């Protein structure tokens, strides 16, 4: 611990924050806890003198964290604070300054002696043990806690967030996410299929096969997909195969994408409805759908034998 105690003069409050770190953790992390704000204004509130000033920095590895902070100030002319310490938290939503929040307590710093009126601690720095949160992306909060057995339960006499700073960016804990390099887009998960349609998607590599209910079908690969160039480094990544979904039979089916023989992504479930046999011929029908695609409009559907499905003929008005 390295901190300097001094006499408080006039201070310019600064809220700039910086956060950095590195981590590779398992799923188990710190438990979810709560921190609360003062319910009423008192001598220990931010407005009455106890607060932090710019800036704080946290750097961590798998077992320890180092926190540095510019100053802790007691601007009151009459009140001596209680004992103080700093806590580092991970939260999903950054709280208001000195506000209540729920999150994961990552580290607790050493206890500092009470601050007399118009005094401060400066150049604060400590290294302590570090408990990572569950894998995910979080805002970090540095909370200034004051020992307060009168307002806090016996189980946590440091329960009140007297002041806090939020990080200026989120931090991710756990394994780095692997970018998606292939996707089966049709059939979509939970979709309904009937008649002639596509099995399609994209992949940065080939060859591509799609298994439906365990039966694999080699899918033509290499169609232009300009939207994938940023991920794949080229645009000829599309694949697609025209199929008659009626041939799969009515009911729920499962499709799985394979690239170079390895499964990619999760299996996709879809439902097939077969109106009457594999291919219906000699039929015609026009159907109106009111208030679609918006109230007051009517969409007219016409049967297309070649697609074994209805297509939009017109929308009015």
Secondary structure, 3 states (H helix, E strand, C coil): CCCEEEECCCCCCCCCCCCCCCCCCCCCCCCEEEEECCCCCCCCCHHHCEEEEEEEEEEECCCEEEEEEEEEEECCCCCCCCCEEEEEEEECCCCCCCCCEEEEEEEECCCECCCCCCEEEEEEEEEEECCCCCCEEEEEEEEEEECCCCCCCCCCCCCEEEEEEECCCCEEECCCCCCCCEEEEECCCCCEECCEEEEEEEECCCCEEEEECCEEEEECEEECCHHHHHHHCCCCCEEEEEEEHHHHCCEEEEEEEEECCEEEEEEEEEEECCCCCCCCCCCCCEEEEECCCCCCCEEEEEEECCCCEEEEEEEEC
